[in-house]
Amino acid sequence: MRGFGDLEAVVIDRLWSREGKTTVREVFDELRKKRDIAYTTVMSTMDNLHRKGWLDRERQGKAYRYWPTLTREEYSARLMRDAMTSGGNSDLVLTHFLAQMTDEESATLKGALRRLASTGEAE
């Protein structure tokens, strides 16, 4: 799975931080407060994210309203999965990953595994 370019990452982060659907104008208005950027640059970036499957959209009048196709957490889980499958020996990758966890992260992982086991999804 390919990651985001710099501006794509900023735009998708804005959409993940919002509730519901968003227009290019709304994202542009937020971004221009912190950086010198053209409306057409934001529009092209959001269109690119749509073509890549990261955003969905619907027409509303002359504009589109966009929303992410995955949550931030679903995207992060995909990155983790890709790291597991492309990082060499997946058993060693997982072992090294677990060795770097804090006690709190380990407890969170154990809780997630318990929840999955209780719903039957871990099988």
N, CA, C and O of each residue as an XYZ file, in Angstrom:
492
protein
N       0.850     -1.182      0.000
C       0.000      0.000      0.000
C       0.891      1.240      0.000
O       1.828      1.345      0.792
N       0.598      2.136     -0.862
C       1.380      3.353     -0.996
C       0.920      4.380      0.028
O      -0.275      4.517      0.288
N       1.871      5.097      0.604
C       1.547      6.152      1.555
C       1.098      7.413      0.836
O       0.974      7.428     -0.389
N       0.862      8.446      1.582
C       0.422      9.715      1.032
C       1.610     10.622      0.767
O       2.629     10.546      1.454
N       1.469     11.492     -0.247
C       2.426     12.565     -0.439
C       2.234     13.582      0.680
O       1.293     13.472      1.466
N       3.127     14.577      0.754
C       3.071     15.550      1.850
C       1.731     16.274      1.923
O       1.108     16.302      2.985
N       1.275     16.862      0.815
C       0.017     17.598      0.833
C      -1.169     16.649      0.976
O      -2.151     16.981      1.640
N      -1.085     15.474      0.358
C      -2.154     14.490      0.526
C      -2.328     14.135      2.001
O      -3.453     14.012      2.485
N      -1.225     13.973      2.705
C      -1.288     13.634      4.135
C      -1.946     14.751      4.934
O      -2.730     14.484      5.844
N      -1.634     15.994      4.603
C      -2.241     17.132      5.300
C      -3.744     17.170      5.027
O      -4.541     17.373      5.943
N      -4.123     16.975      3.769
C      -5.543     17.032      3.387
C      -6.327     15.894      4.027
O      -7.391     16.123      4.602
N      -5.815     14.671      3.935
C      -6.563     13.541      4.505
C      -6.664     13.680      6.017
O      -7.670     13.292      6.611
N      -5.628     14.231      6.643
C      -5.683     14.471      8.085
C      -6.800     15.456      8.426
O      -7.507     15.280      9.418
N      -6.955     16.480      7.610
C      -8.054     17.446      7.822
C      -9.401     16.753      7.714
O     -10.294     17.000      8.525
N      -9.555     15.891      6.724
C     -10.830     15.202      6.551
C     -11.096     14.217      7.678
O     -12.238     14.061      8.111
N     -10.044     13.547      8.158
C     -10.218     12.634      9.296
C     -10.609     13.394     10.553
O     -11.282     12.843     11.425
N     -10.204     14.632     10.656
C     -10.493     15.433     11.855
C     -11.882     16.062     11.819
O     -12.332     16.628     12.816
N     -12.553     15.969     10.697
C     -13.879     16.578     10.547
C     -14.977     15.525     10.664
O     -14.744     14.333     10.463
N     -16.147     15.982     10.986
C     -17.329     15.123     10.998
C     -18.053     15.295      9.667
O     -18.246     16.423      9.214
N     -18.443     14.227      9.054
C     -19.256     14.309      7.852
C     -18.479     14.653      6.598
O     -17.273     14.428      6.502
N     -19.201     15.200      5.649
C     -18.662     15.477      4.322
C     -18.134     16.903      4.238
O     -18.620     17.798      4.929
N     -17.136     17.106      3.386
C     -16.410     18.365      3.344
C     -16.196     18.816      1.906
O     -15.967     17.993      1.020
N     -16.270     20.101      1.678
C     -15.987     20.647      0.346
C     -14.515     21.048      0.237
O     -13.813     21.193      1.238
N     -14.079     21.220     -0.991
C     -12.723     21.723     -1.241
C     -12.569     23.093     -0.589
O     -11.537     23.379      0.018
N     -13.585     23.936     -0.711
C     -13.524     25.292     -0.142
C     -13.272     25.249      1.359
O     -12.478     26.034      1.876
N     -13.940     24.342      2.062
C     -13.764     24.247      3.514
C     -12.336     23.827      3.877
O     -11.745     24.373      4.809
N     -11.791     22.872      3.150
C     -10.415     22.442      3.401
C      -9.448     23.557      3.030
O      -8.509     23.840      3.775
N      -9.669     24.186      1.894
C      -8.825     25.304      1.453
C      -8.815     26.418      2.496
O      -7.751     26.930      2.845
N      -9.995     26.797      2.995
C     -10.072     27.873      3.987
C      -9.266     27.542      5.245
O      -8.641     28.429      5.828
N      -9.275     26.281      5.665
C      -8.480     25.864      6.827
C      -6.983     25.917      6.523
O      -6.198     26.417      7.327
N      -6.600     25.403      5.370
C      -5.187     25.311      5.027
C      -4.545     26.675      4.798
O      -3.391     26.888      5.170
N      -5.279     27.589      4.195
C      -4.670     28.886      3.863
C      -4.392     29.736      5.101
O      -3.664     30.725      5.016
N      -4.957     29.368      6.241
C      -4.649     30.061      7.491
C      -3.210     29.791      7.929
O      -2.610     30.599      8.638
N      -2.657     28.647      7.501
C      -1.334     28.246      7.961
C      -0.293     28.171      6.845
O       0.901     28.052      7.123
N      -0.731     28.240      5.586
C       0.228     28.130      4.493
C      -0.287     28.859      3.265
O      -1.492     29.041      3.089
N       0.634     29.267      2.429
C       0.294     29.916      1.169
C      -0.020     28.815      0.163
O       0.879     28.097     -0.274
N      -1.282     28.681     -0.203
C      -1.704     27.585     -1.066
C      -2.834     28.048     -1.969
O      -3.647     28.883     -1.570
N      -2.891     27.522     -3.165
C      -3.930     27.884     -4.125
C      -5.126     26.941     -3.977
O      -4.977     25.767     -3.638
N      -6.295     27.478     -4.235
C      -7.522     26.681     -4.200
C      -7.404     25.499     -5.160
O      -7.784     24.379     -4.819
N      -6.877     25.752     -6.363
C      -6.780     24.689     -7.369
C      -5.830     23.574     -6.927
O      -6.001     22.423     -7.329
N      -4.848     23.900     -6.116
C      -3.934     22.879     -5.589
C      -4.677     21.944     -4.640
O      -4.504     20.727     -4.691
N      -5.494     22.518     -3.787
C      -6.293     21.708     -2.863
C      -7.298     20.874     -3.656
O      -7.487     19.692     -3.369
N      -7.939     21.481     -4.643
C      -8.919     20.772     -5.468
C      -8.256     19.598     -6.192
O      -8.810     18.499     -6.215
N      -7.091     19.814     -6.778
C      -6.378     18.742     -7.484
C      -5.974     17.629     -6.527
O      -6.083     16.449     -6.861
N      -5.514     17.999     -5.351
C      -5.098     17.013     -4.363
C      -6.277     16.153     -3.924
O      -6.155     14.933     -3.814
N      -7.411     16.787     -3.675
C      -8.594     16.020     -3.253
C      -9.099     15.139     -4.401
O      -9.557     14.021     -4.165
N      -9.020     15.631     -5.633
C      -9.411     14.822     -6.787
C      -8.470     13.623     -6.930
O      -8.920     12.512     -7.212
N      -7.174     13.844     -6.736
C      -6.210     12.738     -6.789
C      -6.498     11.690     -5.718
O      -6.454     10.490     -5.989
N      -6.793     12.146     -4.502
C      -7.131     11.210     -3.429
C      -8.407     10.434     -3.762
O      -8.535      9.263     -3.404
N      -9.331     11.075     -4.432
C     -10.558     10.386     -4.872
C     -10.217      9.323     -5.923
O     -10.678      8.186     -5.825
N      -9.417      9.687     -6.918
C      -9.052      8.735     -7.965
C      -8.269      7.551     -7.412
O      -8.374      6.443     -7.938
N      -7.487      7.767     -6.361
C      -6.713      6.699     -5.729
C      -7.553      5.842     -4.787
O      -7.079      4.824     -4.282
N      -8.804      6.253     -4.547
C      -9.697      5.475     -3.693
C      -9.670      5.845     -2.223
O     -10.301      5.163     -1.416
N      -8.959      6.906     -1.842
C      -8.875      7.312     -0.443
C     -10.045      8.196     -0.024
O     -10.394      8.253      1.155
N     -10.651      8.888     -0.995
C     -11.816      9.727     -0.714
C     -12.963      9.303     -1.602
O     -12.761      8.853     -2.730
N     -14.158      9.448     -1.086
C     -15.364      9.289     -1.891
C     -15.987     10.663     -2.002
O     -15.635     11.567     -1.244
N     -16.917     10.833     -2.944
C     -17.517     12.155     -3.107
C     -18.896     12.049     -3.725
O     -19.261     11.053     -4.350
N     -19.649     13.127     -3.519
C     -20.951     13.264     -4.148
C     -21.090     14.704     -4.596
O     -20.576     15.618     -3.951
N     -21.777     14.899     -5.688
C     -21.976     16.241     -6.203
C     -23.079     16.922     -5.399
O     -24.117     16.332     -5.103
N     -22.821     18.177     -5.059
C     -23.825     19.012     -4.405
C     -23.786     20.355     -5.128
O     -22.897     21.174     -4.897
N     -24.757     20.564     -5.998
C     -24.740     21.760     -6.830
C     -23.577     21.688     -7.796
O     -23.431     20.706     -8.524
N     -22.739     22.731     -7.810
C     -21.579     22.754     -8.700
C     -20.327     22.168     -8.050
O     -19.304     21.996     -8.713
N     -20.403     21.866     -6.776
C     -19.231     21.387     -6.042
C     -19.404     19.923     -5.645
O     -20.483     19.347     -5.780
N     -18.329     19.347     -5.159
C     -18.365     18.005     -4.586
C     -18.182     18.109     -3.081
O     -17.521     19.018     -2.580
N     -18.776     17.164     -2.374
C     -18.527     16.988     -0.944
C     -17.775     15.666     -0.824
O     -18.189     14.645     -1.373
N     -16.667     15.706     -0.099
C     -15.757     14.555      0.027
C     -15.782     13.992      1.440
O     -16.099     14.694      2.400
N     -15.443     12.712      1.549
C     -15.243     12.069      2.840
C     -14.273     10.900      2.644
O     -14.214     10.313      1.564
N     -13.512     10.564      3.697
C     -12.541      9.467      3.595
C     -13.241      8.118      3.460
O     -14.305      7.900      4.040
N     -12.634      7.219      2.691
C     -13.193      5.876      2.541
C     -12.778      4.968      3.699
O     -13.401      3.934      3.940
N     -11.720      5.361      4.414
C     -11.261      4.632      5.605
C     -11.099      5.614      6.752
O     -10.805      6.789      6.529
N     -11.286      5.149      7.963
C     -10.968      5.977      9.122
C      -9.449      6.025      9.287
O      -8.724      5.238      8.678
N      -8.989      6.935     10.097
C      -7.556      7.026     10.408
C      -7.064      5.689     10.977
O      -5.967      5.236     10.649
N      -7.876      5.067     11.825
C      -7.498      3.811     12.461
C      -7.445      2.664     11.456
O      -6.547      1.824     11.517
N      -8.407      2.627     10.528
C      -8.388      1.589      9.490
C      -7.161      1.743      8.591
O      -6.534      0.753      8.213
N      -6.823      2.980      8.253
C      -5.631      3.238      7.453
C      -4.375      2.787      8.206
O      -3.501      2.140      7.629
N      -4.290      3.128      9.486
C      -3.132      2.731     10.287
C      -3.018      1.211     10.365
O      -1.917      0.664     10.301
N      -4.146      0.539     10.503
C      -4.139     -0.927     10.557
C      -3.626     -1.505      9.241
O      -2.894     -2.494      9.242
N      -4.005     -0.898      8.128
C      -3.490     -1.366      6.828
C      -1.986     -1.171      6.722
O      -1.283     -2.035      6.197
N      -1.490     -0.046      7.215
C      -0.047      0.183      7.201
C       0.676     -0.875      8.026
O       1.722     -1.387      7.627
N       0.100     -1.193      9.184
C       0.700     -2.208     10.048
C       0.694     -3.565      9.349
O       1.673     -4.308      9.409
N      -0.397     -3.874      8.699
C      -0.506     -5.150      7.977
C       0.513     -5.210      6.847
O       1.159     -6.238      6.646
N       0.659     -4.115      6.112
C       1.634     -4.067      5.026
C       3.055     -4.239      5.551
O       3.878     -4.907      4.924
N       3.340     -3.633      6.701
C       4.667     -3.787      7.296
C       4.921     -5.244      7.663
O       6.031     -5.748      7.495
N       3.899     -5.911      8.161
C       4.034     -7.321      8.529
C       4.331     -8.190      7.310
O       5.160     -9.099      7.381
N       3.665     -7.917      6.203
C       3.800     -8.788      5.033
C       4.967     -8.426      4.128
O       5.394     -9.244      3.314
N       5.487     -7.213      4.259
C       6.571     -6.813      3.352
C       7.906     -6.628      4.059
O       8.886     -6.242      3.422
N       7.967     -6.890      5.343
C       9.179     -6.617      6.115
C      10.090     -7.811      6.313
O      10.927     -7.800      7.216
N       9.952     -8.830      5.500
C      10.777    -10.025      5.683
C      10.006    -11.088      6.444
O       8.812    -11.281      6.216
N      10.679    -11.768      7.338
C      10.063    -12.828      8.136
C       9.036    -12.198      9.081
O       9.403    -11.487     10.016
N       7.760    -12.459      8.835
C       6.703    -11.792      9.607
C       6.757    -12.151     11.095
O       6.376    -11.339     11.938
N       7.226    -13.356     11.424
C       7.362    -13.738     12.831
C       8.397    -12.849     13.527
O       8.184    -12.412     14.658
N       9.509    -12.588     12.852
C      10.539    -11.720     13.427
C      10.087    -10.265     13.472
O      10.372     -9.550     14.433
N       9.381     -9.829     12.429
C       8.860     -8.454     12.421
C       7.947     -8.259     13.624
O       8.073     -7.273     14.350
N       7.031     -9.192     13.834
C       6.106     -9.096     14.963
C       6.847     -9.148     16.294
O       6.518     -8.402     17.216
N       7.837    -10.016     16.400
C       8.616    -10.122     17.636
C       9.316     -8.800     17.946
O       9.283     -8.335     19.086
N       9.945     -8.195     16.943
C      10.621     -6.907     17.154
C       9.621     -5.805     17.504
O       9.901     -4.947     18.340
N       8.467     -5.835     16.865
C       7.433     -4.851     17.154
C       6.972     -4.971     18.608
O       6.890     -3.971     19.322
N       6.677     -6.181     19.036
C       6.201     -6.404     20.402
C       7.257     -6.034     21.435
O       6.923     -5.539     22.511
N       8.521     -6.266     21.120
C       9.600     -5.942     22.053
C       9.705     -4.436     22.293
O      10.233     -4.012     23.322
N       9.215     -3.632     21.367
C       9.297     -2.175     21.488
C       8.090     -1.565     22.202
O       8.067     -0.362     22.465
N       7.094     -2.388     22.516
C       5.869     -1.869     23.130
C       6.083     -1.483     24.587
O       6.859     -2.101     25.316
N       5.366     -0.441     24.981
C       5.336     -0.065     26.393
C       4.351     -0.992     27.112
O       3.601     -1.728     26.471
N       4.358     -0.950     28.437
C       3.404     -1.757     29.209
C       1.963     -1.373     28.863
O       1.092     -2.236     28.751
N       1.725     -0.087     28.696
C       0.382      0.380     28.346
C      -0.046     -0.129     26.967
O      -1.186     -0.560     26.791
N       0.862     -0.081     25.994
C       0.545     -0.588     24.654
C       0.304     -2.091     24.690
O      -0.577     -2.600     23.998
N       1.084     -2.796     25.492
C       0.907     -4.232     25.635
C      -0.463     -4.558     26.234
O      -1.132     -5.491     25.787
N      -0.874     -3.800     27.230
C      -2.196     -4.004     27.839
C      -3.303     -3.718     26.826
O      -4.313     -4.420     26.790
N      -3.113     -2.703     26.016
C      -4.095     -2.383     24.974
C      -4.204     -3.527     23.972
O      -5.305     -3.906     23.572
N      -3.058     -4.076     23.567
C      -3.045     -5.205     22.637
C      -3.751     -6.413     23.235
O      -4.549     -7.066     22.563
N      -3.460     -6.712     24.493
C      -4.108     -7.852     25.159
C      -5.626     -7.658     25.209
O      -6.381     -8.605     24.993
N      -6.067     -6.439     25.493
C      -7.506     -6.161     25.518
C      -8.139     -6.343     24.146
O      -9.236     -6.889     24.036
N      -7.461     -5.893     23.108
C      -7.985     -6.053     21.749
C      -8.076     -7.528     21.371
O      -9.051     -7.952     20.751
N      -7.069     -8.306     21.741
C      -7.102     -9.743     21.452
C      -8.231    -10.437     22.202
O      -8.885    -11.324     21.655
N      -8.465    -10.036     23.461
C      -9.584    -10.612     24.233
C     -10.921    -10.291     23.564
O     -11.788    -11.156     23.446
N     -11.080     -9.027     23.122
C     -12.334     -8.634     22.455
C     -12.542     -9.433     21.172
O     -13.650     -9.898     20.905
N     -11.487     -9.594     20.378
C     -11.597    -10.362     19.147
C     -11.942    -11.826     19.445
O     -12.779    -12.419     18.765
N     -11.302    -12.399     20.452
C     -11.567    -13.790     20.809
C     -12.999    -13.976     21.276
O     -13.621    -14.996     20.979
N     -13.528    -13.006     22.000
C     -14.900    -13.135     22.508
C     -15.935    -12.986     21.407
O     -17.052    -13.487     21.541
N     -15.593    -12.317     20.334
C     -16.542    -12.162     19.211
C     -16.348    -13.239     18.151
O     -17.146    -13.345     17.219
N     -15.284    -14.042     18.290
C     -15.011    -15.105     17.325
C     -14.284    -14.619     16.090
O     -14.059    -15.410     15.174
N     -13.903    -13.340     16.023
C     -13.232    -12.806     14.841
C     -11.760    -13.172     14.771
O     -11.149    -13.052     13.710
N     -11.181    -13.612     15.869
C      -9.750    -13.917     15.898
C      -9.453    -15.298     15.330
O      -8.288    -15.640     15.132
N     -10.468    -16.087     15.067
C     -10.260    -17.465     14.597
C     -10.086    -17.538     13.113
O      -9.902    -18.626     12.567
